[in-house]
Amino acid sequence: MTSSIDDLRAAYALPDRETPRIRINFVSSVDGAATLDDRSGGLGGPTDRALMQVLRSLADVVLVGAGTVRAEGYGGMRLSEEDAAWRRAQGRAPQPRLAIVSRRLDLEPSDEVFTDAAVRPLVVTCAVAAPERRDALAAVADVVIAGDEEVDLSLMRDELARRGMPQILCEGGPHLFGTLLDAGVVDELCLTLAPRLVGGDAGRIVRGATEIDRGLALTGLLSDDDGFVFLRYARG
């Protein structure tokens, strides 16, 4: 059993920082629900929330879909002073960047995710995105073009690595996870299993991906006193 920040950092340490990597972080109920009352936050507990901050502190960039920004009410992402100091001690910038994936650019420059950000976010889109939307968001974020008709997530990964951000943490949502799976660029899944039975019509952590048997290797397993289980899987 573990819940300390130091234990979580050790358990989820990256094998290296140079090789580009996309790590996924999700929470799910025992019966497979990815949300409770339409939000993933309702499933978590104190250790899960601490783990999210630890994973963010280990990442160069945190990746989310525009729909998740809206559904989860993302404000400006900001690590605690303790986590920022830990990153400085590692010779890294105190805050990771936030990157939002959006083909349609249905975001507003006045959204809190931009106005309250600790560091300038990125918006990842494709060449067909409306120029006026790109120009509006360029005032508050760095716009990255990856792909022509659709966002090319492999190209996105390579471009973020070229910009000095090889370690990518994706926090969803399920549609983005599914697209990453189909693109073959998911390297690791960090899954919190919440001791809850939800029922209802809540979706799974993956949506829209092609049905294929994708093998995973279990590389870590922790639990806490509240009954949460923390699973770390690598691509098989």
LUMSE-179941 format. One record per residue (C-alpha): residue in one letter; z, x, y; residue number from 1. Coordinates in nm, 4 decimals. Layout:
<sites>
<site><resn>A</resn><w>Z</w><u>X</u><v>Y</v><resi>NUM</resi></site>
...
</sites>
This chain:
<sites>
<site><resn>M</resn><w>0.0000</w><u>0.0000</u><v>0.0000</v><resi>1</resi></site>
<site><resn>T</resn><w>-0.0828</w><u>0.1264</u><v>0.3445</v><resi>2</resi></site>
<site><resn>S</resn><w>-0.1013</w><u>0.0087</u><v>0.7005</v><resi>3</resi></site>
<site><resn>S</resn><w>-0.0528</w><u>0.3224</u><v>0.9111</v><resi>4</resi></site>
<site><resn>I</resn><w>-0.3295</w><u>0.4367</u><v>1.1432</v><resi>5</resi></site>
<site><resn>D</resn><w>-0.3192</w><u>0.7889</u><v>0.9975</v><resi>6</resi></site>
<site><resn>D</resn><w>-0.3570</w><u>0.6552</u><v>0.6423</v><resi>7</resi></site>
<site><resn>L</resn><w>-0.6512</w><u>0.4365</u><v>0.7454</v><resi>8</resi></site>
<site><resn>R</resn><w>-0.8217</w><u>0.7255</u><v>0.9252</v><resi>9</resi></site>
<site><resn>A</resn><w>-0.7832</w><u>0.9424</u><v>0.6160</v><resi>10</resi></site>
<site><resn>A</resn><w>-0.9052</w><u>0.6684</u><v>0.3811</v><resi>11</resi></site>
<site><resn>Y</resn><w>-1.2163</w><u>0.5953</u><v>0.5882</v><resi>12</resi></site>
<site><resn>A</resn><w>-1.2976</w><u>0.9489</u><v>0.7077</v><resi>13</resi></site>
<site><resn>L</resn><w>-1.6668</w><u>1.0304</u><v>0.7209</v><resi>14</resi></site>
<site><resn>P</resn><w>-1.7973</w><u>1.3049</u><v>0.4906</v><resi>15</resi></site>
<site><resn>D</resn><w>-1.9991</w><u>1.4516</u><v>0.7763</v><resi>16</resi></site>
<site><resn>R</resn><w>-2.1006</w><u>1.3551</u><v>1.1258</v><resi>17</resi></site>
<site><resn>E</resn><w>-2.4545</w><u>1.4925</u><v>1.1364</v><resi>18</resi></site>
<site><resn>T</resn><w>-2.6274</w><u>1.2787</u><v>0.8737</v><resi>19</resi></site>
<site><resn>P</resn><w>-2.7277</w><u>0.9383</u><v>1.0192</v><resi>20</resi></site>
<site><resn>R</resn><w>-2.5249</w><u>0.6615</u><v>0.8575</v><resi>21</resi></site>
<site><resn>I</resn><w>-2.4942</w><u>0.2856</u><v>0.8935</v><resi>22</resi></site>
<site><resn>R</resn><w>-2.1542</w><u>0.1531</u><v>0.7886</v><resi>23</resi></site>
<site><resn>I</resn><w>-2.0915</w><u>-0.2240</u><v>0.7705</v><resi>24</resi></site>
<site><resn>N</resn><w>-1.7517</w><u>-0.3840</u><v>0.8329</v><resi>25</resi></site>
<site><resn>F</resn><w>-1.6794</w><u>-0.7440</u><v>0.7261</v><resi>26</resi></site>
<site><resn>V</resn><w>-1.3916</w><u>-0.9657</u><v>0.6230</v><resi>27</resi></site>
<site><resn>S</resn><w>-1.4264</w><u>-1.2368</u><v>0.3596</v><resi>28</resi></site>
<site><resn>S</resn><w>-1.1950</w><u>-1.4900</u><v>0.1974</v><resi>29</resi></site>
<site><resn>V</resn><w>-1.1388</w><u>-1.4772</u><v>-0.1790</v><resi>30</resi></site>
<site><resn>D</resn><w>-1.3881</w><u>-1.7631</u><v>-0.2219</v><resi>31</resi></site>
<site><resn>G</resn><w>-1.6535</w><u>-1.5835</u><v>-0.0182</v><resi>32</resi></site>
<site><resn>A</resn><w>-1.6212</w><u>-1.7421</u><v>0.3261</v><resi>33</resi></site>
<site><resn>A</resn><w>-1.7182</w><u>-1.5086</u><v>0.6101</v><resi>34</resi></site>
<site><resn>T</resn><w>-1.5616</w><u>-1.7287</u><v>0.8797</v><resi>35</resi></site>
<site><resn>L</resn><w>-1.2774</w><u>-1.9722</u><v>0.9401</v><resi>36</resi></site>
<site><resn>D</resn><w>-1.3430</w><u>-2.2287</u><v>1.2132</v><resi>37</resi></site>
<site><resn>D</resn><w>-1.6763</w><u>-2.0519</u><v>1.2730</v><resi>38</resi></site>
<site><resn>R</resn><w>-1.5165</w><u>-1.7158</u><v>1.3574</v><resi>39</resi></site>
<site><resn>S</resn><w>-1.4463</w><u>-1.4152</u><v>1.1373</v><resi>40</resi></site>
<site><resn>G</resn><w>-1.1317</w><u>-1.3296</u><v>1.3329</v><resi>41</resi></site>
<site><resn>G</resn><w>-0.9454</w><u>-1.6225</u><v>1.1803</v><resi>42</resi></site>
<site><resn>L</resn><w>-0.9565</w><u>-1.4558</u><v>0.8383</v><resi>43</resi></site>
<site><resn>G</resn><w>-0.8029</w><u>-1.1231</u><v>0.9388</v><resi>44</resi></site>
<site><resn>G</resn><w>-0.4514</w><u>-0.9877</u><v>0.9543</v><resi>45</resi></site>
<site><resn>P</resn><w>-0.2733</w><u>-0.7036</u><v>1.1341</v><resi>46</resi></site>
<site><resn>T</resn><w>-0.3992</w><u>-0.4288</u><v>0.9002</v><resi>47</resi></site>
<site><resn>D</resn><w>-0.7545</w><u>-0.5639</u><v>0.9144</v><resi>48</resi></site>
<site><resn>R</resn><w>-0.7440</w><u>-0.5603</u><v>1.2938</v><resi>49</resi></site>
<site><resn>A</resn><w>-0.6056</w><u>-0.2049</u><v>1.2885</v><resi>50</resi></site>
<site><resn>L</resn><w>-0.8822</w><u>-0.1021</u><v>1.0496</v><resi>51</resi></site>
<site><resn>M</resn><w>-1.1469</w><u>-0.2425</u><v>1.2832</v><resi>52</resi></site>
<site><resn>Q</resn><w>-1.0159</w><u>-0.0185</u><v>1.5612</v><resi>53</resi></site>
<site><resn>V</resn><w>-1.0026</w><u>0.2819</u><v>1.3265</v><resi>54</resi></site>
<site><resn>L</resn><w>-1.3630</w><u>0.2267</u><v>1.2180</v><resi>55</resi></site>
<site><resn>R</resn><w>-1.4687</w><u>0.1937</u><v>1.5807</v><resi>56</resi></site>
<site><resn>S</resn><w>-1.2890</w><u>0.5172</u><v>1.6649</v><resi>57</resi></site>
<site><resn>L</resn><w>-1.4809</w><u>0.6953</u><v>1.3866</v><resi>58</resi></site>
<site><resn>A</resn><w>-1.8201</w><u>0.5646</u><v>1.5037</v><resi>59</resi></site>
<site><resn>D</resn><w>-2.0595</w><u>0.6902</u><v>1.7691</v><resi>60</resi></site>
<site><resn>V</resn><w>-2.1967</w><u>0.3427</u><v>1.8302</v><resi>61</resi></site>
<site><resn>V</resn><w>-2.0894</w><u>-0.0100</u><v>1.7302</v><resi>62</resi></site>
<site><resn>L</resn><w>-2.3830</w><u>-0.2346</u><v>1.6399</v><resi>63</resi></site>
<site><resn>V</resn><w>-2.3782</w><u>-0.6150</u><v>1.6672</v><resi>64</resi></site>
<site><resn>G</resn><w>-2.6311</w><u>-0.8941</u><v>1.6776</v><resi>65</resi></site>
<site><resn>A</resn><w>-2.6641</w><u>-1.1018</u><v>1.9932</v><resi>66</resi></site>
<site><resn>G</resn><w>-2.5575</w><u>-1.4133</u><v>1.8015</v><resi>67</resi></site>
<site><resn>T</resn><w>-2.2330</w><u>-1.2451</u><v>1.6996</v><resi>68</resi></site>
<site><resn>V</resn><w>-2.1657</w><u>-1.1450</u><v>2.0603</v><resi>69</resi></site>
<site><resn>R</resn><w>-2.1852</w><u>-1.5120</u><v>2.1540</v><resi>70</resi></site>
<site><resn>A</resn><w>-2.0085</w><u>-1.6598</u><v>1.8495</v><resi>71</resi></site>
<site><resn>E</resn><w>-1.7178</w><u>-1.4124</u><v>1.8444</v><resi>72</resi></site>
<site><resn>G</resn><w>-1.6797</w><u>-1.4005</u><v>2.2219</v><resi>73</resi></site>
<site><resn>Y</resn><w>-1.7312</w><u>-1.0263</u><v>2.2565</v><resi>74</resi></site>
<site><resn>G</resn><w>-1.6031</w><u>-0.8945</u><v>2.5862</v><resi>75</resi></site>
<site><resn>G</resn><w>-1.6263</w><u>-0.5374</u><v>2.7017</v><resi>76</resi></site>
<site><resn>M</resn><w>-1.5472</w><u>-0.3144</u><v>2.4042</v><resi>77</resi></site>
<site><resn>R</resn><w>-1.2667</w><u>-0.0686</u><v>2.4746</v><resi>78</resi></site>
<site><resn>L</resn><w>-1.0542</w><u>0.1446</u><v>2.2434</v><resi>79</resi></site>
<site><resn>S</resn><w>-0.6835</w><u>0.1885</u><v>2.3075</v><resi>80</resi></site>
<site><resn>E</resn><w>-0.5616</w><u>0.4939</u><v>2.4968</v><resi>81</resi></site>
<site><resn>E</resn><w>-0.4256</w><u>0.6323</u><v>2.1690</v><resi>82</resi></site>
<site><resn>D</resn><w>-0.7618</w><u>0.6026</u><v>1.9951</v><resi>83</resi></site>
<site><resn>A</resn><w>-0.9452</w><u>0.7406</u><v>2.2970</v><resi>84</resi></site>
<site><resn>A</resn><w>-0.7086</w><u>1.0407</u><v>2.3034</v><resi>85</resi></site>
<site><resn>W</resn><w>-0.7674</w><u>1.0961</u><v>1.9303</v><resi>86</resi></site>
<site><resn>R</resn><w>-1.1430</w><u>1.1021</u><v>1.9901</v><resi>87</resi></site>
<site><resn>R</resn><w>-1.1030</w><u>1.3498</u><v>2.2765</v><resi>88</resi></site>
<site><resn>A</resn><w>-0.9027</w><u>1.5747</u><v>2.0445</v><resi>89</resi></site>
<site><resn>Q</resn><w>-1.1995</w><u>1.5655</u><v>1.8044</v><resi>90</resi></site>
<site><resn>G</resn><w>-1.4289</w><u>1.6851</u><v>2.0830</v><resi>91</resi></site>
<site><resn>R</resn><w>-1.5992</w><u>1.3494</u><v>2.1232</v><resi>92</resi></site>
<site><resn>A</resn><w>-1.6445</w><u>1.0994</u><v>2.4025</v><resi>93</resi></site>
<site><resn>P</resn><w>-1.3350</w><u>0.8803</u><v>2.4409</v><resi>94</resi></site>
<site><resn>Q</resn><w>-1.5239</w><u>0.5556</u><v>2.3823</v><resi>95</resi></site>
<site><resn>P</resn><w>-1.8082</w><u>0.4678</u><v>2.1402</v><resi>96</resi></site>
<site><resn>R</resn><w>-2.1123</w><u>0.2863</u><v>2.2751</v><resi>97</resi></site>
<site><resn>L</resn><w>-2.1835</w><u>-0.0782</u><v>2.1935</v><resi>98</resi></site>
<site><resn>A</resn><w>-2.5411</w><u>-0.1616</u><v>2.0871</v><resi>99</resi></site>
<site><resn>I</resn><w>-2.6593</w><u>-0.5235</u><v>2.0771</v><resi>100</resi></site>
<site><resn>V</resn><w>-2.9655</w><u>-0.6145</u><v>1.8683</v><resi>101</resi></site>
<site><resn>S</resn><w>-3.1764</w><u>-0.8937</u><v>2.0148</v><resi>102</resi></site>
<site><resn>R</resn><w>-3.5462</w><u>-0.9722</u><v>1.9736</v><resi>103</resi></site>
<site><resn>R</resn><w>-3.5416</w><u>-1.2558</u><v>2.2293</v><resi>104</resi></site>
<site><resn>L</resn><w>-3.2962</w><u>-1.0888</u><v>2.4707</v><resi>105</resi></site>
<site><resn>D</resn><w>-3.1045</w><u>-1.4144</u><v>2.5077</v><resi>106</resi></site>
<site><resn>L</resn><w>-2.8236</w><u>-1.2400</u><v>2.6939</v><resi>107</resi></site>
<site><resn>E</resn><w>-2.7200</w><u>-1.2466</u><v>3.0582</v><resi>108</resi></site>
<site><resn>P</resn><w>-2.6383</w><u>-0.9419</u><v>3.2735</v><resi>109</resi></site>
<site><resn>S</resn><w>-2.3261</w><u>-1.1296</u><v>3.3895</v><resi>110</resi></site>
<site><resn>D</resn><w>-2.1869</w><u>-1.1568</u><v>3.0331</v><resi>111</resi></site>
<site><resn>E</resn><w>-1.8470</w><u>-0.9903</u><v>2.9898</v><resi>112</resi></site>
<site><resn>V</resn><w>-1.9846</w><u>-0.7706</u><v>2.7138</v><resi>113</resi></site>
<site><resn>F</resn><w>-2.1685</w><u>-0.5891</u><v>2.9955</v><resi>114</resi></site>
<site><resn>T</resn><w>-1.9482</w><u>-0.6376</u><v>3.3007</v><resi>115</resi></site>
<site><resn>D</resn><w>-1.6223</w><u>-0.5359</u><v>3.1272</v><resi>116</resi></site>
<site><resn>A</resn><w>-1.7631</w><u>-0.2547</u><v>2.9131</v><resi>117</resi></site>
<site><resn>A</resn><w>-1.5792</w><u>0.0784</u><v>2.9132</v><resi>118</resi></site>
<site><resn>V</resn><w>-1.9142</w><u>0.2595</u><v>2.8823</v><resi>119</resi></site>
<site><resn>R</resn><w>-2.2671</w><u>0.1359</u><v>2.9438</v><resi>120</resi></site>
<site><resn>P</resn><w>-2.3872</w><u>-0.0637</u><v>2.6395</v><resi>121</resi></site>
<site><resn>L</resn><w>-2.7272</w><u>-0.0442</u><v>2.4734</v><resi>122</resi></site>
<site><resn>V</resn><w>-2.9617</w><u>-0.3321</u><v>2.3955</v><resi>123</resi></site>
<site><resn>V</resn><w>-3.1993</w><u>-0.2793</u><v>2.1028</v><resi>124</resi></site>
<site><resn>T</resn><w>-3.5150</w><u>-0.4900</u><v>2.1074</v><resi>125</resi></site>
<site><resn>C</resn><w>-3.8873</w><u>-0.4703</u><v>2.0338</v><resi>126</resi></site>
<site><resn>A</resn><w>-4.2040</w><u>-0.4301</u><v>2.2385</v><resi>127</resi></site>
<site><resn>V</resn><w>-4.2900</w><u>-0.8030</u><v>2.2497</v><resi>128</resi></site>
<site><resn>A</resn><w>-3.9635</w><u>-0.8911</u><v>2.4230</v><resi>129</resi></site>
<site><resn>A</resn><w>-4.0215</w><u>-1.0535</u><v>2.7612</v><resi>130</resi></site>
<site><resn>P</resn><w>-4.0579</w><u>-0.7809</u><v>3.0295</v><resi>131</resi></site>
<site><resn>E</resn><w>-3.8560</w><u>-0.9798</u><v>3.2839</v><resi>132</resi></site>
<site><resn>R</resn><w>-3.5662</w><u>-1.0048</u><v>3.0358</v><resi>133</resi></site>
<site><resn>R</resn><w>-3.5854</w><u>-0.6327</u><v>2.9638</v><resi>134</resi></site>
<site><resn>D</resn><w>-3.5821</w><u>-0.5545</u><v>3.3366</v><resi>135</resi></site>
<site><resn>A</resn><w>-3.2821</w><u>-0.7808</u><v>3.3991</v><resi>136</resi></site>
<site><resn>L</resn><w>-3.0749</w><u>-0.6260</u><v>3.1200</v><resi>137</resi></site>
<site><resn>A</resn><w>-3.1792</w><u>-0.2727</u><v>3.2150</v><resi>138</resi></site>
<site><resn>A</resn><w>-2.9555</w><u>-0.3134</u><v>3.5203</v><resi>139</resi></site>
<site><resn>V</resn><w>-2.6453</w><u>-0.3257</u><v>3.2975</v><resi>140</resi></site>
<site><resn>A</resn><w>-2.7507</w><u>-0.1559</u><v>2.9716</v><resi>141</resi></site>
<site><resn>D</resn><w>-2.9828</w><u>0.1060</u><v>2.8266</v><resi>142</resi></site>
<site><resn>V</resn><w>-3.2700</w><u>-0.0843</u><v>2.6650</v><resi>143</resi></site>
<site><resn>V</resn><w>-3.4018</w><u>0.0735</u><v>2.3430</v><resi>144</resi></site>
<site><resn>I</resn><w>-3.7438</w><u>-0.0351</u><v>2.2134</v><resi>145</resi></site>
<site><resn>A</resn><w>-3.7593</w><u>-0.0081</u><v>1.8337</v><resi>146</resi></site>
<site><resn>G</resn><w>-4.0670</w><u>-0.1686</u><v>1.6801</v><resi>147</resi></site>
<site><resn>D</resn><w>-4.3527</w><u>-0.3838</u><v>1.8027</v><resi>148</resi></site>
<site><resn>E</resn><w>-4.3288</w><u>-0.7458</u><v>1.6783</v><resi>149</resi></site>
<site><resn>E</resn><w>-3.9782</w><u>-0.7218</u><v>1.5300</v><resi>150</resi></site>
<site><resn>V</resn><w>-3.6859</w><u>-0.4851</u><v>1.5714</v><resi>151</resi></site>
<site><resn>D</resn><w>-3.7423</w><u>-0.1934</u><v>1.3319</v><resi>152</resi></site>
<site><resn>L</resn><w>-3.3902</w><u>-0.1070</u><v>1.2188</v><resi>153</resi></site>
<site><resn>S</resn><w>-3.4911</w><u>0.2171</u><v>1.0512</v><resi>154</resi></site>
<site><resn>L</resn><w>-3.6560</w><u>0.3282</u><v>1.3735</v><resi>155</resi></site>
<site><resn>M</resn><w>-3.3467</w><u>0.2131</u><v>1.5639</v><resi>156</resi></site>
<site><resn>R</resn><w>-3.1209</w><u>0.4269</u><v>1.3425</v><resi>157</resi></site>
<site><resn>D</resn><w>-3.3396</w><u>0.7321</u><v>1.3974</v><resi>158</resi></site>
<site><resn>E</resn><w>-3.3566</w><u>0.6745</u><v>1.7731</v><resi>159</resi></site>
<site><resn>L</resn><w>-2.9797</w><u>0.6362</u><v>1.8056</v><resi>160</resi></site>
<site><resn>A</resn><w>-2.9342</w><u>0.9578</u><v>1.6060</v><resi>161</resi></site>
<site><resn>R</resn><w>-3.1840</w><u>1.1331</u><v>1.8350</v><resi>162</resi></site>
<site><resn>R</resn><w>-2.9686</w><u>1.0227</u><v>2.1286</v><resi>163</resi></site>
<site><resn>G</resn><w>-2.6616</w><u>1.1836</u><v>1.9705</v><resi>164</resi></site>
<site><resn>M</resn><w>-2.5234</w><u>0.8728</u><v>1.7958</v><resi>165</resi></site>
<site><resn>P</resn><w>-2.5835</w><u>0.9216</u><v>1.4210</v><resi>166</resi></site>
<site><resn>Q</resn><w>-2.2708</w><u>0.7354</u><v>1.3035</v><resi>167</resi></site>
<site><resn>I</resn><w>-2.3337</w><u>0.3604</u><v>1.3364</v><resi>168</resi></site>
<site><resn>L</resn><w>-2.0759</w><u>0.0909</u><v>1.2623</v><resi>169</resi></site>
<site><resn>C</resn><w>-2.2239</w><u>-0.2577</u><v>1.2257</v><resi>170</resi></site>
<site><resn>E</resn><w>-1.9879</w><u>-0.5524</u><v>1.2815</v><resi>171</resi></site>
<site><resn>G</resn><w>-2.2454</w><u>-0.8212</u><v>1.2020</v><resi>172</resi></site>
<site><resn>G</resn><w>-2.3278</w><u>-1.0885</u><v>1.1957</v><resi>173</resi></site>
<site><resn>P</resn><w>-2.4489</w><u>-1.1913</u><v>0.8512</v><resi>174</resi></site>
<site><resn>H</resn><w>-2.8142</w><u>-1.2219</u><v>0.9590</v><resi>175</resi></site>
<site><resn>L</resn><w>-2.8141</w><u>-0.8677</u><v>1.0983</v><resi>176</resi></site>
<site><resn>F</resn><w>-2.6478</w><u>-0.7450</u><v>0.7781</v><resi>177</resi></site>
<site><resn>G</resn><w>-2.9222</w><u>-0.9151</u><v>0.5761</v><resi>178</resi></site>
<site><resn>T</resn><w>-3.1964</w><u>-0.7572</u><v>0.7858</v><resi>179</resi></site>
<site><resn>L</resn><w>-3.0338</w><u>-0.4152</u><v>0.7504</v><resi>180</resi></site>
<site><resn>L</resn><w>-3.0198</w><u>-0.4640</u><v>0.3728</v><resi>181</resi></site>
<site><resn>D</resn><w>-3.3883</w><u>-0.5548</u><v>0.3528</v><resi>182</resi></site>
<site><resn>A</resn><w>-3.4696</w><u>-0.2495</u><v>0.5658</v><resi>183</resi></site>
<site><resn>G</resn><w>-3.2854</w><u>-0.0316</u><v>0.3150</v><resi>184</resi></site>
<site><resn>V</resn><w>-3.0653</w><u>0.1351</u><v>0.5751</v><resi>185</resi></site>
<site><resn>V</resn><w>-2.7141</w><u>0.0230</u><v>0.4725</v><resi>186</resi></site>
<site><resn>D</resn><w>-2.5173</w><u>0.3262</u><v>0.3534</v><resi>187</resi></site>
<site><resn>E</resn><w>-2.1662</w><u>0.1849</u><v>0.3263</v><resi>188</resi></site>
<site><resn>L</resn><w>-1.9798</w><u>-0.1466</u><v>0.3205</v><resi>189</resi></site>
<site><resn>C</resn><w>-1.6166</w><u>-0.1738</u><v>0.4299</v><resi>190</resi></site>
<site><resn>L</resn><w>-1.5005</w><u>-0.5139</u><v>0.3057</v><resi>191</resi></site>
<site><resn>T</resn><w>-1.1628</w><u>-0.6709</u><v>0.3745</v><resi>192</resi></site>
<site><resn>L</resn><w>-1.0747</w><u>-0.9348</u><v>0.1159</v><resi>193</resi></site>
<site><resn>A</resn><w>-0.8423</w><u>-1.1894</u><v>0.2741</v><resi>194</resi></site>
<site><resn>P</resn><w>-0.5925</w><u>-1.3719</u><v>0.0471</v><resi>195</resi></site>
<site><resn>R</resn><w>-0.7245</w><u>-1.7123</u><v>0.1466</v><resi>196</resi></site>
<site><resn>L</resn><w>-0.9255</w><u>-1.9955</u><v>-0.0089</v><resi>197</resi></site>
<site><resn>V</resn><w>-1.1311</w><u>-2.1572</u><v>0.2656</v><resi>198</resi></site>
<site><resn>G</resn><w>-1.3778</w><u>-2.3958</u><v>0.1039</v><resi>199</resi></site>
<site><resn>G</resn><w>-1.6021</w><u>-2.5877</u><v>0.3425</v><resi>200</resi></site>
<site><resn>D</resn><w>-1.9515</w><u>-2.4755</u><v>0.4340</v><resi>201</resi></site>
<site><resn>A</resn><w>-1.8760</w><u>-2.1295</u><v>0.5712</v><resi>202</resi></site>
<site><resn>G</resn><w>-2.1513</w><u>-1.8782</u><v>0.5023</v><resi>203</resi></site>
<site><resn>R</resn><w>-2.1293</w><u>-1.5473</u><v>0.3197</v><resi>204</resi></site>
<site><resn>I</resn><w>-2.1210</w><u>-1.2036</u><v>0.4793</v><resi>205</resi></site>
<site><resn>V</resn><w>-2.4979</w><u>-1.1692</u><v>0.4150</v><resi>206</resi></site>
<site><resn>R</resn><w>-2.7633</w><u>-1.4178</u><v>0.5184</v><resi>207</resi></site>
<site><resn>G</resn><w>-3.1400</w><u>-1.4081</u><v>0.4947</v><resi>208</resi></site>
<site><resn>A</resn><w>-3.1710</w><u>-1.1010</u><v>0.2719</v><resi>209</resi></site>
<site><resn>T</resn><w>-3.4138</w><u>-1.0942</u><v>-0.0205</v><resi>210</resi></site>
<site><resn>E</resn><w>-3.2401</w><u>-1.1677</u><v>-0.3508</v><resi>211</resi></site>
<site><resn>I</resn><w>-3.2211</w><u>-0.8303</u><v>-0.5238</v><resi>212</resi></site>
<site><resn>D</resn><w>-2.9496</w><u>-0.6677</u><v>-0.7350</v><resi>213</resi></site>
<site><resn>R</resn><w>-2.8314</w><u>-0.3875</u><v>-0.5062</v><resi>214</resi></site>
<site><resn>G</resn><w>-2.5783</w><u>-0.1666</u><v>-0.6813</v><resi>215</resi></site>
<site><resn>L</resn><w>-2.2754</w><u>-0.0294</u><v>-0.4974</v><resi>216</resi></site>
<site><resn>A</resn><w>-2.0225</w><u>0.2401</u><v>-0.5854</v><resi>217</resi></site>
<site><resn>L</resn><w>-1.6550</w><u>0.1761</u><v>-0.5129</v><resi>218</resi></site>
<site><resn>T</resn><w>-1.5226</w><u>0.4737</u><v>-0.3146</v><resi>219</resi></site>
<site><resn>G</resn><w>-1.1912</w><u>0.3393</u><v>-0.1844</v><resi>220</resi></site>
<site><resn>L</resn><w>-0.9352</w><u>0.0646</u><v>-0.2466</v><resi>221</resi></site>
<site><resn>L</resn><w>-0.6222</w><u>-0.0113</u><v>-0.0442</v><resi>222</resi></site>
<site><resn>S</resn><w>-0.3936</w><u>-0.3107</u><v>-0.0014</v><resi>223</resi></site>
<site><resn>D</resn><w>-0.1167</w><u>-0.4138</u><v>0.2356</v><resi>224</resi></site>
<site><resn>D</resn><w>0.2054</w><u>-0.6112</u><v>0.2123</v><resi>225</resi></site>
<site><resn>D</resn><w>0.0312</w><u>-0.9297</u><v>0.3295</v><resi>226</resi></site>
<site><resn>G</resn><w>-0.1980</w><u>-0.9377</u><v>0.0254</v><resi>227</resi></site>
<site><resn>F</resn><w>-0.5151</w><u>-0.8115</u><v>0.1939</v><resi>228</resi></site>
<site><resn>V</resn><w>-0.7376</w><u>-0.5778</u><v>-0.0090</v><resi>229</resi></site>
<site><resn>F</resn><w>-0.9551</w><u>-0.3189</u><v>0.1636</v><resi>230</resi></site>
<site><resn>L</resn><w>-1.2622</w><u>-0.2117</u><v>-0.0305</v><resi>231</resi></site>
<site><resn>R</resn><w>-1.4935</w><u>0.0751</u><v>0.0569</v><resi>232</resi></site>
<site><resn>Y</resn><w>-1.8357</w><u>0.0805</u><v>-0.1113</v><resi>233</resi></site>
<site><resn>A</resn><w>-2.1201</w><u>0.3305</u><v>-0.0873</v><resi>234</resi></site>
<site><resn>R</resn><w>-2.4835</w><u>0.2619</u><v>-0.1645</v><resi>235</resi></site>
<site><resn>G</resn><w>-2.5303</w><u>0.3077</u><v>-0.5395</v><resi>236</resi></site>
</sites>
